[in-house]
């Protein structure tokens, strides 16, 4: 006849068997917390080396259509507009990108500009966000009216400015300027075909290639 098992011994055994699972849960929680902390640190907005005040500033250089450098090498990104890429690493020059850059250079040819800020002064890359004025003309708006930029509505800035930008883009679209021209539409259609997997595969077979690199947007 088997000797009776002490209830306390059974409880201890159950706790022993469960402990590996508890350890696993603790490890998973710690990993999740570490990931969350890393993501938060990665998303933190960099602090510019020097503060930048509203008002007049000397223009040091035009980087591209929507980015300039002023004063002591402060990088300024135009609020609410996005021009085609020309200097992005590992990215092709986009249609009307050079025209947008040329437009911005000509607009700022006088060498000075007035900066106006909104609710968000710095973006996630540490660039100052501003409306750039020369006299009574705003570069952000003029790029849209020339059809050389697209309006960005999904950011935190003045509702009044958003209304101005929307109207400016609609005017350029109605007049078929720049990005809204027939040439631009043809380029977009070609890019759409180039991005189609079936089309890319057919081109590779026609060239007699065995492998091909996936085209990036």
Rosetta constraint file for C-alpha pairs under 8 A:
AtomPair CA 5 CA 9 HARMONIC 7.11 0.50
AtomPair CA 5 CA 10 HARMONIC 7.46 0.50
AtomPair CA 6 CA 10 HARMONIC 6.81 0.50
AtomPair CA 7 CA 11 HARMONIC 6.43 0.50
AtomPair CA 8 CA 12 HARMONIC 6.27 0.50
AtomPair CA 9 CA 13 HARMONIC 6.23 0.50
AtomPair CA 10 CA 14 HARMONIC 6.26 0.50
AtomPair CA 11 CA 15 HARMONIC 6.24 0.50
AtomPair CA 12 CA 16 HARMONIC 6.17 0.50
AtomPair CA 13 CA 17 HARMONIC 6.24 0.50
AtomPair CA 14 CA 18 HARMONIC 6.22 0.50
AtomPair CA 15 CA 19 HARMONIC 6.11 0.50
AtomPair CA 16 CA 20 HARMONIC 7.87 0.50
AtomPair CA 18 CA 22 HARMONIC 6.54 0.50
AtomPair CA 19 CA 23 HARMONIC 6.16 0.50
AtomPair CA 20 CA 24 HARMONIC 6.21 0.50
AtomPair CA 21 CA 25 HARMONIC 6.26 0.50
AtomPair CA 22 CA 26 HARMONIC 6.24 0.50
AtomPair CA 23 CA 27 HARMONIC 6.20 0.50
AtomPair CA 24 CA 28 HARMONIC 6.22 0.50
AtomPair CA 25 CA 29 HARMONIC 6.20 0.50
AtomPair CA 26 CA 30 HARMONIC 6.20 0.50
AtomPair CA 27 CA 31 HARMONIC 6.21 0.50
AtomPair CA 28 CA 32 HARMONIC 6.22 0.50
AtomPair CA 29 CA 33 HARMONIC 6.20 0.50
AtomPair CA 30 CA 34 HARMONIC 6.16 0.50
AtomPair CA 31 CA 35 HARMONIC 6.23 0.50
AtomPair CA 32 CA 36 HARMONIC 6.20 0.50
AtomPair CA 33 CA 37 HARMONIC 6.15 0.50
AtomPair CA 34 CA 38 HARMONIC 6.18 0.50
AtomPair CA 35 CA 39 HARMONIC 6.17 0.50
AtomPair CA 36 CA 40 HARMONIC 6.18 0.50
AtomPair CA 37 CA 41 HARMONIC 6.22 0.50
AtomPair CA 38 CA 42 HARMONIC 6.07 0.50
AtomPair CA 39 CA 43 HARMONIC 6.12 0.50
AtomPair CA 40 CA 44 HARMONIC 6.18 0.50
AtomPair CA 43 CA 124 HARMONIC 6.97 0.50
AtomPair CA 44 CA 124 HARMONIC 6.93 0.50
AtomPair CA 45 CA 122 HARMONIC 7.53 0.50
AtomPair CA 45 CA 123 HARMONIC 6.63 0.50
AtomPair CA 45 CA 124 HARMONIC 4.57 0.50
AtomPair CA 45 CA 125 HARMONIC 6.59 0.50
AtomPair CA 45 CA 126 HARMONIC 6.23 0.50
AtomPair CA 46 CA 124 HARMONIC 6.55 0.50
AtomPair CA 46 CA 125 HARMONIC 6.28 0.50
AtomPair CA 46 CA 126 HARMONIC 4.76 0.50
AtomPair CA 47 CA 126 HARMONIC 5.89 0.50
AtomPair CA 48 CA 74 HARMONIC 7.89 0.50
AtomPair CA 48 CA 126 HARMONIC 5.60 0.50
AtomPair CA 48 CA 127 HARMONIC 7.25 0.50
AtomPair CA 50 CA 74 HARMONIC 7.66 0.50
AtomPair CA 52 CA 74 HARMONIC 7.54 0.50
AtomPair CA 52 CA 128 HARMONIC 7.88 0.50
AtomPair CA 53 CA 115 HARMONIC 7.99 0.50
AtomPair CA 54 CA 114 HARMONIC 7.22 0.50
AtomPair CA 54 CA 115 HARMONIC 5.21 0.50
AtomPair CA 54 CA 116 HARMONIC 5.51 0.50
AtomPair CA 54 CA 117 HARMONIC 6.70 0.50
AtomPair CA 55 CA 113 HARMONIC 7.99 0.50
AtomPair CA 55 CA 114 HARMONIC 4.91 0.50
AtomPair CA 55 CA 115 HARMONIC 5.25 0.50
AtomPair CA 55 CA 116 HARMONIC 6.87 0.50
AtomPair CA 56 CA 112 HARMONIC 6.65 0.50
AtomPair CA 56 CA 113 HARMONIC 5.51 0.50
AtomPair CA 56 CA 114 HARMONIC 4.22 0.50
AtomPair CA 56 CA 115 HARMONIC 6.42 0.50
AtomPair CA 57 CA 70 HARMONIC 6.24 0.50
AtomPair CA 57 CA 71 HARMONIC 5.85 0.50
AtomPair CA 57 CA 112 HARMONIC 5.53 0.50
AtomPair CA 57 CA 113 HARMONIC 5.58 0.50
AtomPair CA 57 CA 114 HARMONIC 6.20 0.50
AtomPair CA 57 CA 115 HARMONIC 7.40 0.50
AtomPair CA 58 CA 70 HARMONIC 5.58 0.50
AtomPair CA 58 CA 71 HARMONIC 5.43 0.50
AtomPair CA 58 CA 111 HARMONIC 5.76 0.50
AtomPair CA 58 CA 112 HARMONIC 4.38 0.50
AtomPair CA 58 CA 113 HARMONIC 6.54 0.50
AtomPair CA 59 CA 68 HARMONIC 7.37 0.50
AtomPair CA 59 CA 69 HARMONIC 6.15 0.50
AtomPair CA 59 CA 70 HARMONIC 4.44 0.50
AtomPair CA 59 CA 71 HARMONIC 6.56 0.50
AtomPair CA 59 CA 108 HARMONIC 7.38 0.50
AtomPair CA 59 CA 111 HARMONIC 5.19 0.50
AtomPair CA 59 CA 112 HARMONIC 5.32 0.50
AtomPair CA 59 CA 113 HARMONIC 6.80 0.50
AtomPair CA 60 CA 68 HARMONIC 7.71 0.50
AtomPair CA 60 CA 69 HARMONIC 5.38 0.50
AtomPair CA 60 CA 70 HARMONIC 5.00 0.50
AtomPair CA 60 CA 71 HARMONIC 6.59 0.50
AtomPair CA 60 CA 73 HARMONIC 7.17 0.50
AtomPair CA 60 CA 111 HARMONIC 7.65 0.50
AtomPair CA 61 CA 68 HARMONIC 5.86 0.50
AtomPair CA 61 CA 69 HARMONIC 5.14 0.50
AtomPair CA 61 CA 70 HARMONIC 7.00 0.50
AtomPair CA 62 CA 67 HARMONIC 6.49 0.50
AtomPair CA 62 CA 68 HARMONIC 4.44 0.50
AtomPair CA 62 CA 69 HARMONIC 6.30 0.50
AtomPair CA 62 CA 101 HARMONIC 7.38 0.50
AtomPair CA 62 CA 104 HARMONIC 7.22 0.50
AtomPair CA 62 CA 105 HARMONIC 6.24 0.50
AtomPair CA 63 CA 67 HARMONIC 5.40 0.50
AtomPair CA 63 CA 68 HARMONIC 5.24 0.50
AtomPair CA 63 CA 69 HARMONIC 7.17 0.50
AtomPair CA 63 CA 87 HARMONIC 7.78 0.50
AtomPair CA 63 CA 101 HARMONIC 7.63 0.50
AtomPair CA 64 CA 68 HARMONIC 6.97 0.50
AtomPair CA 64 CA 85 HARMONIC 7.66 0.50
AtomPair CA 64 CA 86 HARMONIC 6.65 0.50
AtomPair CA 64 CA 87 HARMONIC 7.14 0.50
AtomPair CA 64 CA 97 HARMONIC 7.76 0.50
AtomPair CA 64 CA 98 HARMONIC 7.86 0.50
AtomPair CA 64 CA 100 HARMONIC 7.30 0.50
AtomPair CA 64 CA 101 HARMONIC 4.72 0.50
AtomPair CA 64 CA 104 HARMONIC 7.66 0.50
AtomPair CA 65 CA 83 HARMONIC 5.66 0.50
AtomPair CA 65 CA 84 HARMONIC 7.60 0.50
AtomPair CA 65 CA 97 HARMONIC 7.02 0.50
AtomPair CA 65 CA 98 HARMONIC 7.82 0.50
AtomPair CA 65 CA 100 HARMONIC 4.69 0.50
AtomPair CA 65 CA 101 HARMONIC 3.98 0.50
AtomPair CA 65 CA 102 HARMONIC 7.40 0.50
AtomPair CA 65 CA 103 HARMONIC 7.24 0.50
AtomPair CA 65 CA 104 HARMONIC 5.58 0.50
AtomPair CA 66 CA 77 HARMONIC 5.91 0.50
AtomPair CA 66 CA 78 HARMONIC 5.34 0.50
AtomPair CA 66 CA 81 HARMONIC 7.17 0.50
AtomPair CA 66 CA 82 HARMONIC 6.36 0.50
AtomPair CA 66 CA 83 HARMONIC 5.85 0.50
AtomPair CA 66 CA 101 HARMONIC 7.71 0.50
AtomPair CA 66 CA 104 HARMONIC 7.70 0.50
AtomPair CA 66 CA 140 HARMONIC 7.85 0.50
AtomPair CA 67 CA 75 HARMONIC 7.10 0.50
AtomPair CA 67 CA 76 HARMONIC 5.68 0.50
AtomPair CA 67 CA 77 HARMONIC 4.60 0.50
AtomPair CA 67 CA 78 HARMONIC 6.32 0.50
AtomPair CA 68 CA 75 HARMONIC 5.95 0.50
AtomPair CA 68 CA 76 HARMONIC 5.28 0.50
AtomPair CA 68 CA 77 HARMONIC 6.64 0.50
AtomPair CA 69 CA 73 HARMONIC 5.61 0.50
AtomPair CA 69 CA 74 HARMONIC 5.38 0.50
AtomPair CA 69 CA 75 HARMONIC 4.56 0.50
AtomPair CA 69 CA 76 HARMONIC 5.89 0.50
AtomPair CA 70 CA 74 HARMONIC 5.29 0.50
AtomPair CA 70 CA 75 HARMONIC 6.60 0.50
AtomPair CA 70 CA 76 HARMONIC 7.21 0.50
AtomPair CA 74 CA 127 HARMONIC 7.63 0.50
AtomPair CA 74 CA 128 HARMONIC 7.53 0.50
AtomPair CA 75 CA 127 HARMONIC 5.27 0.50
AtomPair CA 75 CA 128 HARMONIC 6.16 0.50
AtomPair CA 76 CA 127 HARMONIC 5.54 0.50
AtomPair CA 76 CA 128 HARMONIC 4.63 0.50
AtomPair CA 76 CA 129 HARMONIC 5.85 0.50
AtomPair CA 76 CA 130 HARMONIC 6.67 0.50
AtomPair CA 77 CA 127 HARMONIC 6.14 0.50
AtomPair CA 77 CA 128 HARMONIC 5.93 0.50
AtomPair CA 77 CA 129 HARMONIC 5.01 0.50
AtomPair CA 77 CA 130 HARMONIC 6.41 0.50
AtomPair CA 78 CA 82 HARMONIC 7.97 0.50
AtomPair CA 78 CA 129 HARMONIC 5.80 0.50
AtomPair CA 78 CA 130 HARMONIC 5.29 0.50
AtomPair CA 78 CA 131 HARMONIC 5.88 0.50
AtomPair CA 78 CA 132 HARMONIC 6.95 0.50
AtomPair CA 78 CA 140 HARMONIC 6.22 0.50
AtomPair CA 79 CA 129 HARMONIC 5.46 0.50
AtomPair CA 79 CA 130 HARMONIC 5.36 0.50
AtomPair CA 79 CA 131 HARMONIC 5.95 0.50
AtomPair CA 79 CA 140 HARMONIC 7.09 0.50
AtomPair CA 79 CA 157 HARMONIC 7.87 0.50
AtomPair CA 80 CA 140 HARMONIC 7.35 0.50
AtomPair CA 80 CA 151 HARMONIC 5.92 0.50
AtomPair CA 80 CA 152 HARMONIC 4.73 0.50
AtomPair CA 80 CA 153 HARMONIC 6.57 0.50
AtomPair CA 80 CA 155 HARMONIC 7.18 0.50
AtomPair CA 80 CA 157 HARMONIC 7.78 0.50
AtomPair CA 80 CA 162 HARMONIC 7.46 0.50
AtomPair CA 80 CA 165 HARMONIC 7.65 0.50
AtomPair CA 81 CA 140 HARMONIC 6.29 0.50
AtomPair CA 81 CA 144 HARMONIC 7.48 0.50
AtomPair CA 81 CA 149 HARMONIC 6.02 0.50
AtomPair CA 81 CA 150 HARMONIC 5.56 0.50
AtomPair CA 81 CA 151 HARMONIC 4.75 0.50
AtomPair CA 81 CA 152 HARMONIC 5.29 0.50
AtomPair CA 82 CA 149 HARMONIC 5.25 0.50
AtomPair CA 82 CA 150 HARMONIC 5.20 0.50
AtomPair CA 82 CA 151 HARMONIC 6.54 0.50
AtomPair CA 82 CA 152 HARMONIC 6.74 0.50
AtomPair CA 83 CA 97 HARMONIC 6.49 0.50
AtomPair CA 83 CA 100 HARMONIC 6.58 0.50
AtomPair CA 83 CA 148 HARMONIC 6.22 0.50
AtomPair CA 83 CA 149 HARMONIC 4.28 0.50
AtomPair CA 83 CA 150 HARMONIC 6.39 0.50
AtomPair CA 84 CA 93 HARMONIC 7.76 0.50
AtomPair CA 84 CA 94 HARMONIC 5.44 0.50
AtomPair CA 84 CA 95 HARMONIC 6.74 0.50
AtomPair CA 84 CA 96 HARMONIC 6.37 0.50
AtomPair CA 84 CA 97 HARMONIC 4.43 0.50
AtomPair CA 84 CA 100 HARMONIC 7.47 0.50
AtomPair CA 84 CA 148 HARMONIC 7.69 0.50
AtomPair CA 84 CA 149 HARMONIC 6.94 0.50
AtomPair CA 85 CA 91 HARMONIC 7.80 0.50
AtomPair CA 85 CA 92 HARMONIC 7.62 0.50
AtomPair CA 85 CA 93 HARMONIC 5.77 0.50
AtomPair CA 85 CA 94 HARMONIC 5.39 0.50
AtomPair CA 85 CA 97 HARMONIC 5.59 0.50
AtomPair CA 86 CA 92 HARMONIC 7.14 0.50
AtomPair CA 86 CA 93 HARMONIC 4.50 0.50
AtomPair CA 86 CA 94 HARMONIC 6.29 0.50
AtomPair CA 86 CA 97 HARMONIC 5.55 0.50
AtomPair CA 86 CA 98 HARMONIC 6.59 0.50
AtomPair CA 87 CA 91 HARMONIC 7.71 0.50
AtomPair CA 87 CA 93 HARMONIC 7.17 0.50
AtomPair CA 88 CA 92 HARMONIC 7.75 0.50
AtomPair CA 93 CA 97 HARMONIC 6.63 0.50
AtomPair CA 93 CA 98 HARMONIC 7.89 0.50
AtomPair CA 95 CA 179 HARMONIC 7.90 0.50
AtomPair CA 95 CA 184 HARMONIC 7.25 0.50
AtomPair CA 95 CA 187 HARMONIC 7.80 0.50
AtomPair CA 96 CA 100 HARMONIC 6.11 0.50
AtomPair CA 96 CA 148 HARMONIC 6.47 0.50
AtomPair CA 96 CA 178 HARMONIC 6.78 0.50
AtomPair CA 96 CA 179 HARMONIC 6.87 0.50
AtomPair CA 97 CA 101 HARMONIC 6.32 0.50
AtomPair CA 97 CA 148 HARMONIC 7.61 0.50
AtomPair CA 98 CA 102 HARMONIC 6.12 0.50
AtomPair CA 99 CA 103 HARMONIC 6.07 0.50
AtomPair CA 99 CA 148 HARMONIC 7.26 0.50
AtomPair CA 100 CA 104 HARMONIC 6.27 0.50
AtomPair CA 100 CA 143 HARMONIC 7.21 0.50
AtomPair CA 100 CA 148 HARMONIC 5.35 0.50
AtomPair CA 100 CA 149 HARMONIC 7.40 0.50
AtomPair CA 101 CA 105 HARMONIC 6.24 0.50
AtomPair CA 102 CA 106 HARMONIC 6.18 0.50
AtomPair CA 103 CA 107 HARMONIC 6.06 0.50
AtomPair CA 103 CA 143 HARMONIC 7.61 0.50
AtomPair CA 104 CA 108 HARMONIC 6.15 0.50
AtomPair CA 104 CA 139 HARMONIC 7.33 0.50
AtomPair CA 104 CA 143 HARMONIC 7.89 0.50
AtomPair CA 105 CA 109 HARMONIC 5.83 0.50
AtomPair CA 107 CA 134 HARMONIC 7.70 0.50
AtomPair CA 107 CA 139 HARMONIC 7.24 0.50
AtomPair CA 108 CA 112 HARMONIC 6.69 0.50
AtomPair CA 108 CA 113 HARMONIC 6.95 0.50
AtomPair CA 108 CA 134 HARMONIC 7.35 0.50
AtomPair CA 112 CA 134 HARMONIC 7.58 0.50
AtomPair CA 113 CA 132 HARMONIC 6.36 0.50
AtomPair CA 113 CA 133 HARMONIC 5.63 0.50
AtomPair CA 113 CA 134 HARMONIC 5.30 0.50
AtomPair CA 114 CA 132 HARMONIC 5.80 0.50
AtomPair CA 114 CA 133 HARMONIC 4.93 0.50
AtomPair CA 114 CA 134 HARMONIC 6.34 0.50
AtomPair CA 115 CA 130 HARMONIC 5.89 0.50
AtomPair CA 115 CA 131 HARMONIC 5.79 0.50
AtomPair CA 115 CA 132 HARMONIC 4.97 0.50
AtomPair CA 115 CA 133 HARMONIC 6.34 0.50
AtomPair CA 116 CA 130 HARMONIC 5.38 0.50
AtomPair CA 116 CA 131 HARMONIC 5.02 0.50
AtomPair CA 116 CA 132 HARMONIC 6.53 0.50
AtomPair CA 116 CA 133 HARMONIC 7.75 0.50
AtomPair CA 117 CA 121 HARMONIC 6.08 0.50
AtomPair CA 117 CA 129 HARMONIC 6.56 0.50
AtomPair CA 117 CA 130 HARMONIC 4.77 0.50
AtomPair CA 117 CA 131 HARMONIC 6.37 0.50
AtomPair CA 118 CA 129 HARMONIC 7.69 0.50
AtomPair CA 118 CA 130 HARMONIC 6.99 0.50
AtomPair CA 118 CA 157 HARMONIC 5.91 0.50
AtomPair CA 118 CA 158 HARMONIC 6.93 0.50
AtomPair CA 119 CA 156 HARMONIC 6.86 0.50
AtomPair CA 119 CA 157 HARMONIC 6.02 0.50
AtomPair CA 119 CA 158 HARMONIC 7.87 0.50
AtomPair CA 120 CA 129 HARMONIC 6.96 0.50
AtomPair CA 120 CA 156 HARMONIC 6.82 0.50
AtomPair CA 120 CA 157 HARMONIC 7.18 0.50
AtomPair CA 121 CA 128 HARMONIC 5.55 0.50
AtomPair CA 121 CA 129 HARMONIC 5.10 0.50
AtomPair CA 121 CA 130 HARMONIC 7.18 0.50
AtomPair CA 122 CA 126 HARMONIC 5.67 0.50
AtomPair CA 122 CA 127 HARMONIC 5.38 0.50
AtomPair CA 122 CA 128 HARMONIC 4.50 0.50
AtomPair CA 122 CA 129 HARMONIC 5.53 0.50
AtomPair CA 123 CA 127 HARMONIC 5.51 0.50
AtomPair CA 123 CA 128 HARMONIC 6.58 0.50
AtomPair CA 123 CA 129 HARMONIC 6.69 0.50
AtomPair CA 131 CA 138 HARMONIC 6.75 0.50
AtomPair CA 131 CA 139 HARMONIC 7.28 0.50
AtomPair CA 131 CA 140 HARMONIC 6.37 0.50
AtomPair CA 132 CA 138 HARMONIC 5.66 0.50
AtomPair CA 132 CA 139 HARMONIC 5.50 0.50
AtomPair CA 132 CA 140 HARMONIC 6.69 0.50
AtomPair CA 133 CA 137 HARMONIC 5.63 0.50
AtomPair CA 133 CA 138 HARMONIC 4.41 0.50
AtomPair CA 133 CA 139 HARMONIC 6.02 0.50
AtomPair CA 134 CA 138 HARMONIC 6.49 0.50
AtomPair CA 134 CA 139 HARMONIC 7.53 0.50
AtomPair CA 137 CA 141 HARMONIC 7.99 0.50
AtomPair CA 137 CA 142 HARMONIC 7.41 0.50
AtomPair CA 138 CA 142 HARMONIC 6.23 0.50
AtomPair CA 139 CA 143 HARMONIC 6.09 0.50
AtomPair CA 140 CA 144 HARMONIC 6.77 0.50
AtomPair CA 140 CA 165 HARMONIC 7.99 0.50
AtomPair CA 141 CA 145 HARMONIC 6.32 0.50
AtomPair CA 141 CA 164 HARMONIC 7.39 0.50
AtomPair CA 141 CA 165 HARMONIC 5.94 0.50
AtomPair CA 141 CA 168 HARMONIC 6.56 0.50
AtomPair CA 142 CA 146 HARMONIC 6.16 0.50
AtomPair CA 142 CA 168 HARMONIC 7.88 0.50
AtomPair CA 143 CA 147 HARMONIC 6.38 0.50
AtomPair CA 143 CA 148 HARMONIC 5.26 0.50
AtomPair CA 143 CA 149 HARMONIC 5.59 0.50
AtomPair CA 144 CA 148 HARMONIC 5.85 0.50
AtomPair CA 144 CA 149 HARMONIC 5.03 0.50
AtomPair CA 144 CA 150 HARMONIC 6.37 0.50
AtomPair CA 144 CA 151 HARMONIC 7.04 0.50
AtomPair CA 144 CA 165 HARMONIC 6.95 0.50
AtomPair CA 144 CA 168 HARMONIC 5.63 0.50
AtomPair CA 144 CA 169 HARMONIC 5.17 0.50
AtomPair CA 144 CA 172 HARMONIC 6.91 0.50
AtomPair CA 145 CA 168 HARMONIC 4.89 0.50
AtomPair CA 145 CA 169 HARMONIC 5.89 0.50
AtomPair CA 145 CA 171 HARMONIC 6.49 0.50
AtomPair CA 145 CA 172 HARMONIC 5.18 0.50
AtomPair CA 146 CA 172 HARMONIC 6.19 0.50
AtomPair CA 146 CA 177 HARMONIC 6.31 0.50
AtomPair CA 146 CA 178 HARMONIC 6.65 0.50
AtomPair CA 147 CA 169 HARMONIC 6.91 0.50
AtomPair CA 147 CA 172 HARMONIC 5.14 0.50
AtomPair CA 147 CA 173 HARMONIC 7.13 0.50
AtomPair CA 147 CA 176 HARMONIC 7.88 0.50
AtomPair CA 147 CA 177 HARMONIC 4.94 0.50
AtomPair CA 147 CA 178 HARMONIC 4.41 0.50
AtomPair CA 147 CA 179 HARMONIC 5.41 0.50
AtomPair CA 147 CA 180 HARMONIC 6.53 0.50
AtomPair CA 148 CA 177 HARMONIC 7.96 0.50
AtomPair CA 148 CA 178 HARMONIC 5.58 0.50
AtomPair CA 148 CA 179 HARMONIC 6.04 0.50
AtomPair CA 149 CA 179 HARMONIC 7.39 0.50
AtomPair CA 150 CA 169 HARMONIC 6.98 0.50
AtomPair CA 151 CA 165 HARMONIC 6.21 0.50
AtomPair CA 151 CA 166 HARMONIC 6.54 0.50
AtomPair CA 151 CA 169 HARMONIC 6.64 0.50
AtomPair CA 153 CA 162 HARMONIC 6.56 0.50
AtomPair CA 157 CA 161 HARMONIC 7.47 0.50
AtomPair CA 157 CA 162 HARMONIC 7.53 0.50
AtomPair CA 158 CA 162 HARMONIC 6.32 0.50
AtomPair CA 159 CA 163 HARMONIC 6.30 0.50
AtomPair CA 160 CA 164 HARMONIC 6.47 0.50
AtomPair CA 161 CA 165 HARMONIC 6.14 0.50
AtomPair CA 162 CA 166 HARMONIC 6.03 0.50
AtomPair CA 163 CA 167 HARMONIC 6.22 0.50
AtomPair CA 164 CA 168 HARMONIC 6.16 0.50
AtomPair CA 165 CA 169 HARMONIC 6.18 0.50
AtomPair CA 166 CA 170 HARMONIC 6.20 0.50
AtomPair CA 167 CA 171 HARMONIC 6.19 0.50
AtomPair CA 168 CA 172 HARMONIC 6.42 0.50
AtomPair CA 169 CA 173 HARMONIC 6.14 0.50
AtomPair CA 170 CA 174 HARMONIC 6.04 0.50
AtomPair CA 171 CA 175 HARMONIC 6.23 0.50
AtomPair CA 172 CA 176 HARMONIC 6.01 0.50
AtomPair CA 172 CA 177 HARMONIC 5.29 0.50
AtomPair CA 172 CA 178 HARMONIC 7.78 0.50
AtomPair CA 172 CA 180 HARMONIC 7.02 0.50
AtomPair CA 173 CA 177 HARMONIC 6.32 0.50
AtomPair CA 173 CA 180 HARMONIC 5.18 0.50
AtomPair CA 173 CA 181 HARMONIC 7.79 0.50
AtomPair CA 176 CA 180 HARMONIC 4.84 0.50
AtomPair CA 176 CA 181 HARMONIC 4.39 0.50
AtomPair CA 176 CA 182 HARMONIC 7.17 0.50
AtomPair CA 177 CA 181 HARMONIC 5.02 0.50
AtomPair CA 178 CA 184 HARMONIC 6.98 0.50
AtomPair CA 179 CA 184 HARMONIC 5.35 0.50
AtomPair CA 179 CA 185 HARMONIC 7.64 0.50
AtomPair CA 180 CA 184 HARMONIC 6.17 0.50
AtomPair CA 180 CA 185 HARMONIC 6.81 0.50
AtomPair CA 181 CA 185 HARMONIC 6.39 0.50
AtomPair CA 182 CA 186 HARMONIC 6.26 0.50
AtomPair CA 183 CA 187 HARMONIC 6.29 0.50
AtomPair CA 184 CA 188 HARMONIC 6.21 0.50
AtomPair CA 185 CA 189 HARMONIC 6.24 0.50
AtomPair CA 186 CA 190 HARMONIC 6.24 0.50
AtomPair CA 187 CA 191 HARMONIC 6.13 0.50
AtomPair CA 188 CA 192 HARMONIC 6.12 0.50
AtomPair CA 189 CA 193 HARMONIC 6.36 0.50
AtomPair CA 190 CA 194 HARMONIC 6.11 0.50
AtomPair CA 191 CA 195 HARMONIC 6.11 0.50
AtomPair CA 192 CA 196 HARMONIC 6.50 0.50
AtomPair CA 193 CA 199 HARMONIC 6.59 0.50
AtomPair CA 194 CA 199 HARMONIC 6.60 0.50
AtomPair CA 194 CA 200 HARMONIC 6.41 0.50
AtomPair CA 195 CA 199 HARMONIC 7.72 0.50
AtomPair CA 195 CA 200 HARMONIC 7.28 0.50
AtomPair CA 195 CA 215 HARMONIC 7.23 0.50
AtomPair CA 195 CA 217 HARMONIC 7.90 0.50
AtomPair CA 196 CA 200 HARMONIC 6.36 0.50
AtomPair CA 197 CA 201 HARMONIC 6.10 0.50
AtomPair CA 198 CA 202 HARMONIC 6.22 0.50
AtomPair CA 199 CA 203 HARMONIC 6.34 0.50
AtomPair CA 200 CA 204 HARMONIC 6.31 0.50
AtomPair CA 201 CA 205 HARMONIC 6.27 0.50
AtomPair CA 202 CA 206 HARMONIC 6.17 0.50
AtomPair CA 203 CA 207 HARMONIC 6.27 0.50
AtomPair CA 204 CA 208 HARMONIC 6.35 0.50
AtomPair CA 204 CA 209 HARMONIC 5.50 0.50
AtomPair CA 204 CA 210 HARMONIC 7.61 0.50
AtomPair CA 204 CA 211 HARMONIC 7.71 0.50
AtomPair CA 204 CA 212 HARMONIC 6.88 0.50
AtomPair CA 205 CA 209 HARMONIC 6.03 0.50
AtomPair CA 205 CA 210 HARMONIC 7.65 0.50
